[in-house]
Amino acid sequence: MLKTKAKITAAAFAFAAAIMGCSREASENSTGDMGDMSKGAAGSVLRILDYYINEPEKSHIQIALDHCASELGVRINREIVPDNTLVQKVLQKASARTLPDVLMLDNPNVQQIAESGVLAPLIDFNVPTAGYAKNILAAGTYDEKVYGLAPTVNTLALFYNKKILSAAGMTPPTTWAELRDSAKKLTTRDAYGLAFTAAATAEGSWQFLPFMWSNGADESDLSSPKVSEALQLFIDLVQSGAVSKSVVNWSQSDVNDQFIAGKAAMMINGPWNMPKLNQSTGLDYGIAQIPVNVAGQTPITPLGGEMWTVPRTGDKGKMALAARFVECINSDENQLALAEQRLTVPTKTALLPQFVAKVPSMKVFAEQVASARSRTGKLGVKWQDTSVVIYSAVQLGLTGKASSADAFKQAAAK
């Protein structure tokens, strides 16, 4: 899931890297027989930190954690914090040398935390990485070493109200031209044709990426005409009245509420909203791929989801046990169970046909995950700053403060 995260400063990471030096050295220089760490010693406790604070996700993850604790013969001490405080909590724990044994991170944060020296590469513990989709594996990779593995992931798609489109004699749009036309025709006095978020947060850049990427542009060159073309699409949709001007303030949750209330015929959003959609009486919705500029282009959406990592605690034996725990969380059994429960997509490609057959409503998301891209894939640790430039430029364009051609230049200059 993509939620707004606290900004991570270079200074904070430099500090973390400095204070981690001692525990890293202790870990790498440990000697002695660790024994068979596939099972924990009697009384072993693994401390786990994550941000799954809301139900039902909190319970779904707890089931998976309990399963692995039982399998490895350990007890777990789980700490859960709000998502926007997790990174700061990690830095605080690093400075106090009280890092958890197993750490969950949102995938765009893995490279930054790994760069600071807080994490251990999984190859040090022979955690298998074969069978994962390459784009997903890349999200957990820093300096050619894998630091995090995700049991499931998510991305974005186009949701549409079947009743509204059917009454208008329309099918879901597949190109930008069709999207402009459909959104305009579906707009009434009481409802907009389309809703998305263009907020000044990571959610705003996250929802702009499918249009930028699918048009052949990327974050390494925001001056490209293909980037401004994508922004012009957003501007056109708002200026035509097919999209509310309020999208500059709406979160993805707000967008979902608009769709449920019948205030939007279509929306760009993710599968984490489906449980709430499914509980809405009388709502009949469908899911389609994100429209592309030119027919034949491949929709490229951003990769969402969390990864499980092994912090450098200085206790090499406990770290080896934590690595087995990460491996267990990512087992085929857990991937399929979590994907079905959380309406996410397994990360091992061989599991996809089985998953889609069991949960056909996730077919489009499974298809789009296949071509989804990691936000840190091009820029690595520089992504966070670029995300700010992107959502700032979108805000400038949609509020009329800059043209699509000048918005990114102005945003980068701030």
FENMO-V295798 format. One line per field, one symbol per residue. ss: DSSP state (a for helix, b for strand, c for the rest). phi: phi as a letter, one per 40 degrees, with the letter a starting at -180 (. if undefined). psi: psi as a letter, one per 20 degrees, with the letter a starting at -180 (. if undefined). Layout:
ss=???
phi=???
psi=???
This chain:
ss=cccccccccaaaaaaaaaaaaaaaaaaaacccccccccccccccbbbbbbccccccaaaaaaaaaaaaaaaaccbbbbbbccaaaaaaaaaaaaaacccccbbbbbaaaaaaaaacccbccaaaaccccccbcaaaaaacbbccbbcbbccbbbcbbbbbbaaaaaacccccccbaaaaaaaaaaacccccbbbbccccccaaaaaaaaaaaaaccccccccccaaaaaaaaaaaaaaacccccaaaacccaaaaaaaaacccbbbbbbbaaaaaaaaccccccbbbbcccbcccccccccbcbcbbbbcbccccaaaaaaaaaaaaaaccaaaaaaaaaaaccbbcbaaaaaaaaaacaaaaaaaaaaaacbccccccaaaaaaaaaaaaaaaaaaaccccccccaaaaaaac
phi=.bbcbccbccccccccccccdcccccccbcbhccgcccbccdgcbbcbbabcccccddccccccccccccccgbbbbcbbbddcbcccccccccccfbdccbbcbcdcccccccccgcbbccccbfccbcgcdccccccbbbfgbcbabbcabaabaccaccccccccgbbdcbbccccdcccccccbcbaccababbccadcccdccddcccccgbaccacccdcccccccdcccccccgcbcccccbccccccccccccgcacaacabccccdccccccgcbbbbbcccbcbdhcccbbccbhbbbbbcccgbcccccccccccccdccdccdcccccccfbbdccccccdcccccbcccdcccccccbcbcccccbgccddccdccccccccccccgcacccbdccccccc
psi=qoqpqqppqhgghggghgiigghgggghjqrrpiaojhqqqpjpppppprkmhqqigghghhggghghgghikrqqoppprqhjigghgghghghilkqrhpppqqhiighghghijhqpphhhjkppjqiqphhghhhjppljpphqpphrrraqroqqoggghghikqrpqirhghgggghghipahiqqhqqrpkqlrhhghgihghhgghjjrriiniiphhghgghhgggghghijipqiiiiiprhhggghgghijiphqqpariiihghghiopipoqrprqpqrgppiqpporqpqrqqproqniinhghhhhhhhgggghjrgghggghgggilapqiphiigggghhhmhijgghhghhhjqqphjhgiciigghhhggghgggggghjjiqrhhighgghhi.
